[in-house]
Structure formats: structure tokens, C-alpha cells
Amino acid sequence: LEDYVAKSFYKTASLLAAACHAAAVLSGVPPCSQKAQSCYRFGAYVGLAFQVVDDVLDFTSTEEELGKPALADLKEGNLGAPVLYAAQKQALGTDAREELLSILERRLSGNSDLDRVRDLVNEAGGVDRAKQLARRFIDLAATELSVLPSSGAREGLRIFAEFVVARTY
């Protein structure tokens, strides 16, 4: 999961972190100040949550809702948080876990592999655990906002963060 978080940071979260930091600096806050660094971390946490939710939606949404085929990332070999949680040692029984790992190792080449992975991820609670991870990132992001003065802008950032975990597309 550590590698997944690092990849998600570089893929998604780093852009939002840099944008939030830049907005703070452009508003006159010194770049190395606590406020600017908190804005950076806020963006990073929201970006990480966004990526986790994106992985969850791949399992819970339809092609029409996503604008792309469901499980497209998995088909391309990208293992998101729900699959990684399902693959953990205690998430499934030994036989089910070995089956999941075998399917992933052969890159879902069997006819029913995609459906079976979906079933195993659901059985393991991978989607729910991934939702919990996204929620944890948003809670961390909200904590970073506490250094900012109470304002409409701070409230807007809080609402934006909550939208990230509530979104369905």
C-alpha cells in the first residue's frame, strides 16, 4: 500500500499540492511558512483521497457514470486500493487470496477473471477499506485547514474536500 500511496502522490496528489501551495504564496504568504506548508499538505491529502475514490468508483460505478469502461484501470494492470486491500493476507481465506493473486499474476487473461476479481474484492471488503482510506486522507486535509483564518475561503476548501469523498463520478 505504501508504493500505491507514493504512486498516487506523483500521479495525482502532487499537482493539487503544488496548486494549493502556489495559491497560498500568490496570496502573500511566505513559501516556507506554516500556512503555505499546510496548504501544500491539504492539497496532497485531497489529491490522495481523489485517487483512492477514483479507484473505488472503478468498482462501484457503471460505464455511463464513469465515461469509460468499469474496471478499465484493472484491465490495464493498474491495481487500485480496493484490490490491494483484498490481496492483503488477512482479507481473504488462503484459497481465495491465492486465487486472486493467481488471476492478477496472469493479468486477468481468463474469460471470467474480471468478474471473479470483482467478487473477491467485494468479499474481502476492499471497496469499504479503500473508502475508509479516502476518508482518512480527507480528515487529515481538514486538519491542515485549522492554521488558516476562519473565512469563506477556508470553508470552501473544506466543502471541496468533502465533495471529493462524496462524488459518484
C-alpha positions as CSV (number, residue, x, y, z in Angstrom):
1,L,0.0,0.0,0.0
2,E,3.0,2.3,0.6
3,D,4.0,2.1,-3.0
4,Y,0.4,2.7,-4.1
5,V,0.3,5.9,-2.0
6,A,3.6,7.1,-3.4
7,K,2.5,6.4,-7.0
8,S,-0.8,8.2,-6.3
9,F,1.1,11.2,-4.9
10,Y,3.2,11.5,-8.0
11,K,0.3,10.8,-10.4
12,T,-2.4,13.0,-8.8
13,A,-1.8,14.5,-5.4
14,S,1.5,16.4,-6.3
15,L,-0.4,18.6,-8.8
16,L,-3.1,19.6,-6.3
17,A,-0.4,20.0,-3.6
18,A,1.6,22.4,-5.8
19,A,-1.5,24.3,-6.8
20,C,-2.6,24.8,-3.2
21,H,0.9,25.9,-2.2
22,A,1.1,28.3,-5.1
23,A,-2.3,29.8,-4.2
24,A,-1.1,30.4,-0.7
25,V,2.2,32.0,-1.9
26,L,0.4,34.1,-4.5
27,S,-1.9,35.4,-1.7
28,G,1.2,36.8,0.0
29,V,2.0,34.0,2.4
30,P,5.8,33.3,2.6
31,P,6.5,29.9,0.8
32,C,8.1,28.3,3.9
33,S,5.5,29.5,6.3
34,Q,3.3,27.1,8.3
35,K,0.2,28.4,6.3
36,A,1.9,27.7,2.9
37,Q,3.1,24.2,4.0
38,S,-0.4,23.4,5.4
39,C,-1.9,24.4,2.1
40,Y,0.5,22.1,0.3
41,R,-0.3,19.2,2.6
42,F,-4.0,19.9,2.3
43,G,-3.7,19.6,-1.5
44,A,-1.7,16.4,-1.2
45,Y,-4.2,14.8,1.1
46,V,-7.1,15.8,-1.1
47,G,-5.3,14.5,-4.1
48,L,-4.6,11.2,-2.5
49,A,-8.2,10.9,-1.5
50,F,-9.3,11.8,-5.1
51,Q,-7.2,8.9,-6.4
52,V,-8.5,6.4,-3.9
53,V,-12.1,7.4,-4.7
54,D,-11.3,7.1,-8.4
55,D,-10.2,3.5,-7.7
56,V,-13.4,2.9,-5.7
57,L,-15.6,4.3,-8.5
58,D,-13.9,1.9,-10.9
59,F,-15.6,-0.9,-8.9
60,T,-18.9,0.7,-7.9
61,S,-19.9,2.8,-11.0
62,T,-21.1,2.0,-14.4
63,E,-19.5,2.8,-17.7
64,E,-22.1,5.5,-18.3
65,E,-21.3,7.1,-14.9
66,L,-17.6,6.9,-15.4
67,G,-17.3,7.9,-19.0
68,K,-15.0,4.9,-19.5
69,P,-15.5,1.1,-19.1
70,A,-15.8,0.0,-15.5
71,L,-12.6,-1.7,-14.2
72,A,-10.7,-0.1,-17.0
73,D,-7.7,0.6,-14.7
74,L,-7.7,-3.0,-13.5
75,K,-7.8,-4.3,-17.1
76,E,-4.7,-2.2,-17.8
77,G,-2.9,-3.8,-14.9
78,N,-3.2,-0.8,-12.5
79,L,-4.0,-2.2,-9.1
80,G,-6.0,0.3,-7.0
81,A,-6.7,0.4,-3.3
82,P,-9.7,-2.0,-3.3
83,V,-7.6,-4.7,-5.0
84,L,-4.6,-4.1,-2.8
85,Y,-6.7,-4.3,0.3
86,A,-8.2,-7.6,-1.0
87,A,-4.8,-9.0,-1.6
88,Q,-3.6,-8.5,1.9
89,K,-3.0,-11.7,3.9
90,Q,-5.9,-11.4,6.4
91,A,-8.5,-10.0,3.9
92,L,-9.5,-13.4,2.4
93,G,-9.1,-17.0,3.2
94,T,-5.9,-18.6,2.0
95,D,-7.5,-20.3,-1.1
96,A,-9.4,-17.1,-2.2
97,R,-6.3,-15.0,-1.7
98,E,-4.2,-17.4,-3.8
99,E,-6.9,-17.4,-6.5
100,L,-6.9,-13.6,-6.5
101,L,-3.1,-13.4,-6.7
102,S,-3.1,-16.0,-9.5
103,I,-5.6,-14.1,-11.5
104,L,-3.6,-10.9,-11.1
105,E,-0.4,-12.6,-12.0
106,R,-1.8,-13.8,-15.3
107,R,-3.1,-10.3,-15.9
108,L,-6.8,-11.2,-16.0
109,S,-6.3,-13.2,-19.1
110,G,-9.1,-15.7,-18.4
111,N,-12.7,-15.2,-19.6
112,S,-14.3,-14.7,-16.2
113,D,-11.2,-13.2,-14.4
114,L,-12.6,-9.7,-14.2
115,D,-15.8,-10.8,-12.7
116,R,-14.0,-13.1,-10.2
117,V,-11.7,-10.3,-9.1
118,R,-14.7,-8.0,-8.5
119,D,-16.3,-10.8,-6.4
120,L,-13.1,-11.4,-4.4
121,V,-12.6,-7.7,-3.8
122,N,-16.2,-7.4,-2.6
123,E,-15.8,-10.5,-0.4
124,A,-12.7,-9.0,1.2
125,G,-14.2,-5.7,1.8
126,G,-11.7,-4.0,-0.4
127,V,-14.0,-1.2,-1.5
128,D,-15.1,-0.3,2.0
129,R,-11.5,-0.3,3.3
130,A,-10.5,1.9,0.4
131,K,-13.4,4.3,1.2
132,Q,-12.0,4.4,4.8
133,L,-8.6,5.3,3.5
134,A,-10.0,8.2,1.4
135,R,-12.0,9.4,4.4
136,R,-8.8,9.3,6.5
137,F,-7.0,11.5,3.9
138,I,-9.8,14.0,3.9
139,D,-9.8,14.1,7.7
140,L,-6.0,14.9,7.5
141,A,-6.7,17.5,4.9
142,A,-9.3,19.2,7.1
143,T,-6.8,19.3,10.0
144,E,-4.4,21.3,7.8
145,L,-7.0,24.0,7.3
146,S,-7.0,24.8,11.0
147,V,-4.0,27.1,10.6
148,L,-5.9,29.3,8.2
149,P,-8.1,32.1,9.5
150,S,-11.8,31.3,9.6
151,S,-13.3,32.6,6.3
152,G,-15.4,31.7,3.4
153,A,-12.3,30.5,1.5
154,R,-11.4,28.1,4.3
155,E,-15.0,26.8,4.3
156,G,-14.9,26.4,0.6
157,L,-11.8,24.3,0.8
158,R,-13.4,22.1,3.4
159,I,-16.5,21.7,1.2
160,F,-14.3,20.9,-1.8
161,A,-12.5,18.2,0.2
162,E,-15.8,16.7,1.3
163,F,-17.0,16.6,-2.3
164,V,-14.0,14.5,-3.2
165,V,-15.1,11.6,-1.0
166,A,-18.8,12.1,-1.8
167,R,-18.5,12.2,-5.6
168,T,-20.0,9.5,-7.7
169,Y,-18.3,10.2,-10.9
